C-alpha cells in the first residue's frame, strides 16, 4: 500500500523523566516542512575482516542505531502573549532555557548546566505507521530573510521506543500565521544596517556514548556537550566614517545585533538579540548591483547563558 508524502506528522513533548517516553496527544503536533527522518542515525555496521578466498567480504554485523529527524518549523507565536509556541519544547531539547513571565513574554536562552538539559519524546507518523523516539536532544539554526517569515531547522535524535502499525493521534495545530521579517529595527552595534538575511546556528555538539547494557549499545541519553553559536549577516557597505565593518573585525570589537520586535499582534511577535557578537570574517559581496559585506560572526557569552536570546510576546 502506497503512503502519500503528505500523510506525515511530527509530535513533540517534553519528558518528565529524561529518556522515558511520554504519551503523545494531538496537541503535541508541530507543523513542519522538509521533513527527513533517518531510521539509522549513527548507524554502526561492523565489517568483518575475515581472510577468505572470495573477493566479497562476509556479511557485516548490525551494531545498533538511533533514530533521527531533520525538519523546518515556522517562527511564530502561540497566539497568547505568555503562551509557549509549538517549537518551545524543541528549543528546550536543544539545551535552551524557557522562562515564561505571566502576561508578559516567553524567553529562550542557552543553558550550559548539563543537569538542567531536557529531553523530548518525538512521534513520527507515516501513513498508518507510528514511530516513537525517546530521550531526544538536538541542535537548531534559524534563518531570517527580509520579506520572508523566519524558519528554524532542527536536527534531533534519540532512542527508538516503539515502531508500530497503529493510528497516530489526530494532529491539532495552532492557528497563528507567521509574520514576515519586515518592520524591524534591526541594528548592528546601534547602527541601522540594511541586510537581506540573518542566519544563526547554535551548533550544539551531541554526544551519545556507549553502554552494552542497552539493546542498541548506545549510552543512556544523547547529551549536549558543547555549543558554538555562530551566524551571518550581509549588510550594504557604508563609508568608513559611517560604519567601518572591517575595522570592527580587525579590532575584535563586540557588536550587539538585534532585530527589534517583529510583528504587531500580541501573542505573535518575536525579537532576537545577540548581545556580544564578534566578527569572524568579513568578505566583499554584492546584491542587486550594490556592494555588500558577507560577515560571519560568533556569539560570545559572559555568563554561559547570554550569547543569544529569543523573546516571544
C-alpha positions as CSV (number, residue, x, y, z in Angstrom):
1,X,0.0,0.0,0.0
2,X,1.5,3.3,-1.1
3,X,1.9,6.1,1.5
4,X,1.5,9.7,0.5
5,X,4.3,12.1,1.4
6,X,1.5,14.4,2.7
7,X,0.4,11.8,5.2
8,X,3.2,12.5,7.7
9,X,3.2,14.3,11.0
10,X,5.6,15.1,13.9
11,X,4.6,15.2,17.6
12,X,6.8,16.5,20.4
13,X,6.5,16.5,24.1
14,X,8.9,17.3,27.0
15,X,9.8,14.2,29.1
16,X,9.1,14.4,32.8
17,X,11.9,11.9,33.2
18,X,14.7,12.2,30.6
19,X,14.7,9.1,28.5
20,X,11.3,7.9,29.5
21,X,8.7,8.2,26.7
22,X,5.7,10.4,27.1
23,X,2.2,9.6,25.8
24,X,1.7,11.8,22.8
25,X,-1.6,13.6,22.1
26,X,-2.9,15.7,19.2
27,X,-1.9,19.0,20.8
28,X,1.7,17.8,20.7
29,X,1.7,18.1,16.9
30,X,4.2,20.5,15.3
31,X,3.7,21.8,11.8
32,X,6.9,21.0,9.9
33,X,8.4,21.4,6.4
34,X,11.1,19.5,4.6
35,X,10.9,16.5,6.9
36,X,13.7,14.0,6.6
37,X,13.6,11.0,9.0
38,X,16.7,8.9,9.5
39,X,15.9,5.5,10.8
40,X,19.6,4.6,11.0
41,X,21.1,7.6,12.8
42,X,24.6,7.0,14.0
43,X,24.4,3.5,12.4
44,X,27.1,1.0,13.5
45,X,27.6,-1.6,10.8
46,X,30.7,-3.6,11.6
47,X,32.7,-5.0,8.8
48,X,34.3,-8.5,9.3
49,X,37.9,-8.6,8.0
50,X,38.0,-12.3,7.6
51,X,40.6,-13.9,5.3
52,X,38.7,-15.9,2.7
53,X,39.2,-16.9,-1.0
54,X,36.2,-14.9,-2.2
55,X,36.7,-11.3,-3.2
56,X,33.5,-10.5,-1.4
57,X,33.5,-9.7,2.3
58,X,31.5,-11.7,4.8
59,X,28.2,-10.3,6.0
60,X,28.6,-7.2,8.2
61,X,27.1,-7.1,11.7
62,X,24.5,-4.6,12.8
63,X,25.7,-3.0,15.9
64,X,22.8,-0.6,16.7
65,X,21.4,2.7,15.6
66,X,19.4,5.7,16.9
67,X,16.6,7.4,15.1
68,X,16.9,11.0,13.8
69,X,14.8,13.7,12.3
70,X,15.5,16.9,10.4
71,X,12.8,19.4,9.7
72,X,11.9,23.1,9.5
73,X,9.5,24.8,11.8
74,X,7.9,28.3,11.3
75,X,8.9,31.0,13.7
76,X,5.5,32.1,15.0
77,X,3.8,32.7,18.4
78,X,1.2,30.7,20.2
79,X,-1.5,33.3,19.9
80,X,-1.2,34.4,23.6
81,X,1.4,36.7,24.9
82,X,2.7,34.3,27.5
83,X,1.9,31.0,25.7
84,X,4.5,28.5,24.8
85,X,5.0,28.3,21.0
86,X,4.9,24.8,19.5
87,X,8.6,25.0,18.8
88,X,9.3,25.6,22.5
89,X,9.7,22.0,23.5
90,X,12.2,21.5,20.6
91,X,14.3,24.5,21.8
92,X,14.3,23.1,25.3
93,X,15.6,19.8,24.0
94,X,18.4,21.8,22.3
95,X,19.8,23.0,25.6
96,X,17.7,26.2,25.7
97,X,16.0,27.5,28.9
98,X,12.4,28.6,28.7
99,X,11.2,31.4,31.0
100,X,7.5,32.3,31.0
101,X,6.5,35.5,32.6
102,X,2.8,35.7,33.1
103,X,1.0,38.3,30.8
104,X,4.4,39.4,29.6
105,X,6.6,37.1,27.4
106,X,8.3,33.8,26.8
107,X,12.1,34.0,26.6
108,X,14.6,31.4,25.4
109,X,18.3,31.5,26.4
110,X,21.1,28.9,26.1
111,X,21.8,26.6,29.1
112,X,25.3,25.5,29.9
113,X,24.4,23.4,33.0
114,X,24.1,19.8,31.7
115,X,22.0,18.8,34.7
116,X,19.3,21.3,33.5
117,X,19.1,20.0,30.0
118,X,15.8,18.5,29.0
119,X,14.7,15.8,26.5
120,X,11.7,15.2,24.4
121,X,9.7,12.3,23.0
122,X,9.2,12.6,19.3
123,X,6.4,10.8,17.4
124,X,6.6,10.3,13.6
125,X,3.5,9.4,11.7
126,X,4.0,7.9,8.2
127,X,0.6,6.8,7.0
128,X,-0.6,4.1,9.3
129,X,2.7,3.6,10.9
130,X,3.7,5.4,14.1
131,X,7.3,5.5,15.3
132,X,8.2,6.9,18.7
133,X,11.6,8.1,19.8
134,X,12.6,8.9,23.4
135,X,15.3,10.8,25.1
136,X,15.7,13.1,22.0
137,X,18.0,16.1,22.0
138,X,19.5,18.1,19.2
139,X,20.6,21.3,17.6
140,X,19.0,24.1,15.6
141,X,19.6,27.0,13.3
142,X,17.4,30.0,12.4
143,X,17.1,31.9,9.1
144,X,15.6,35.4,8.9
145,X,15.3,36.8,5.4
146,X,13.8,40.2,4.6
147,X,10.3,39.9,3.3
148,X,10.1,36.2,4.3
149,X,9.0,34.6,7.5
150,X,11.5,33.1,9.9
151,X,12.3,29.3,9.9
152,X,14.1,27.1,12.3
153,X,15.9,24.0,11.1
154,X,16.0,21.3,13.8
155,X,18.2,18.2,13.8
156,X,17.1,15.9,16.6
157,X,18.0,12.3,17.6
158,X,17.1,9.8,20.2
159,X,16.5,6.2,21.1
160,X,13.8,4.1,19.4
161,X,11.0,3.5,21.8
162,X,8.3,1.9,19.6
163,X,7.5,1.3,15.9
164,X,4.0,0.0,15.3
165,X,1.3,-0.1,12.7
166,X,-1.2,2.0,14.7
167,X,-3.1,5.2,14.4
168,X,-1.3,8.3,15.5
169,X,-3.1,11.0,17.5
170,X,-5.1,13.4,15.4
171,X,-2.9,16.5,15.0
172,X,-4.2,19.7,16.5
173,X,-2.2,22.8,15.3
174,X,-2.2,26.4,16.5
175,X,-3.9,28.8,14.2
176,X,-1.4,31.6,14.2
177,X,0.3,32.7,10.9
178,X,4.0,33.6,10.9
179,X,5.0,37.3,10.5
180,X,7.4,38.3,7.7
181,X,10.8,39.8,8.7
182,X,9.7,43.4,7.9
183,X,9.1,46.5,10.0
184,X,12.2,45.7,12.1
185,X,14.5,48.0,14.0
186,X,17.5,45.8,13.0
187,X,20.8,47.2,14.3
188,X,24.4,46.1,14.4
189,X,26.1,47.9,17.3
190,X,23.3,50.6,17.3
191,X,23.7,51.2,13.5
192,X,20.6,50.5,11.4
193,X,22.2,48.2,8.9
194,X,20.4,47.3,5.7
195,X,20.7,43.5,5.4
196,X,19.0,40.8,3.3
197,X,19.4,38.0,5.7
198,X,20.5,36.9,9.2
199,X,21.3,33.3,10.0
200,X,22.0,31.9,13.4
201,X,23.3,28.4,14.2
202,X,23.8,27.3,17.8
203,X,25.8,24.3,16.5
204,X,25.4,22.1,19.6
205,X,27.8,19.2,19.9
206,X,25.9,16.0,20.6
207,X,27.5,13.0,22.4
208,X,25.8,9.6,22.6
209,X,28.3,7.4,24.4
210,X,28.1,3.6,24.7
211,X,26.5,1.1,27.0
212,X,26.3,-2.6,26.2
213,X,23.5,-3.0,28.8
214,X,21.2,-1.1,26.3
215,X,19.6,-3.0,23.5
216,X,21.2,-0.6,20.9
217,X,24.6,-0.4,22.6
218,X,24.4,3.3,22.9
219,X,24.7,5.4,26.1
220,X,21.6,6.1,28.2
221,X,21.0,9.6,26.8
222,X,22.0,11.9,24.0
223,X,24.0,14.7,25.6
224,X,24.6,18.3,24.5
225,X,28.3,18.7,25.5
226,X,29.2,21.9,23.6
227,X,27.9,24.9,21.7
228,X,29.5,27.1,19.0
229,X,26.9,29.8,18.3
230,X,27.7,31.5,15.0
231,X,25.8,33.3,12.3
232,X,26.0,35.5,9.2
233,X,24.7,38.9,8.1
234,X,25.1,40.7,4.7
235,X,24.9,44.4,5.2
236,X,25.3,47.0,2.5
237,X,28.8,48.6,2.5
238,X,29.0,52.1,4.1
239,X,31.5,54.9,4.1
240,X,34.2,54.2,6.6
241,X,33.1,57.2,8.7
242,X,29.6,55.8,8.9
243,X,30.2,52.1,9.7
244,X,33.6,50.5,9.3
245,X,32.9,46.8,9.4
246,X,36.5,45.9,8.5
247,X,37.9,47.9,11.4
248,X,35.4,46.4,13.8
249,X,36.5,42.9,12.6
250,X,40.2,43.7,13.0
251,X,39.8,45.2,16.4
252,X,37.6,42.3,17.7
253,X,35.0,44.9,18.9
254,X,31.8,43.3,20.1
255,X,28.6,44.4,18.4
256,X,25.1,43.9,19.7
257,X,22.9,42.5,16.9
258,X,19.2,42.9,17.4
259,X,16.1,42.6,15.2
260,X,13.8,44.6,17.4
261,X,10.3,43.4,17.8
262,X,8.8,41.7,14.7
263,X,5.0,41.6,14.4
264,X,2.3,43.8,15.8
265,X,-0.2,41.4,17.3
266,X,0.2,40.3,20.9
267,X,0.9,36.5,21.0
268,X,2.6,36.5,17.7
269,X,5.6,38.8,18.0
270,X,9.3,37.9,18.4
271,X,12.6,39.6,19.0
272,X,16.1,38.1,18.5
273,X,19.1,39.5,20.3
274,X,22.8,38.6,20.1
275,X,24.4,41.0,22.7
276,X,28.1,40.2,22.2
277,X,28.6,39.3,18.5
278,X,32.2,39.4,17.2
279,X,33.1,39.3,13.5
280,X,35.0,36.1,12.5
281,X,35.3,37.1,8.8
282,X,34.4,40.0,6.5
283,X,34.4,39.4,2.8
284,X,33.2,41.6,-0.1
285,X,29.9,40.8,-1.8
286,X,27.2,42.5,-3.8
287,X,23.4,42.4,-4.0
288,X,21.3,43.9,-6.8
289,X,24.4,45.8,-8.1
290,X,25.0,47.3,-4.6
291,X,28.2,46.5,-2.7
292,X,27.8,44.4,0.5
293,X,29.8,42.6,3.1
294,X,29.4,38.9,3.9
295,X,30.0,38.8,7.6
296,X,30.5,35.7,9.7
297,X,30.1,36.3,13.4
298,X,30.4,34.4,16.6
299,X,28.3,35.0,19.7
300,X,30.3,35.5,22.9
301,X,28.6,34.8,26.3
302,X,29.5,36.5,29.6
303,X,27.9,34.1,32.0
304,X,27.2,30.9,29.9
305,X,23.6,31.8,29.0
306,X,23.6,35.1,27.3
307,X,25.1,34.5,23.8
308,X,21.6,34.7,22.2
309,X,18.1,35.5,23.4
310,X,14.7,34.9,21.6
311,X,11.7,36.7,23.1
312,X,8.2,35.8,22.2
313,X,5.4,38.3,23.1
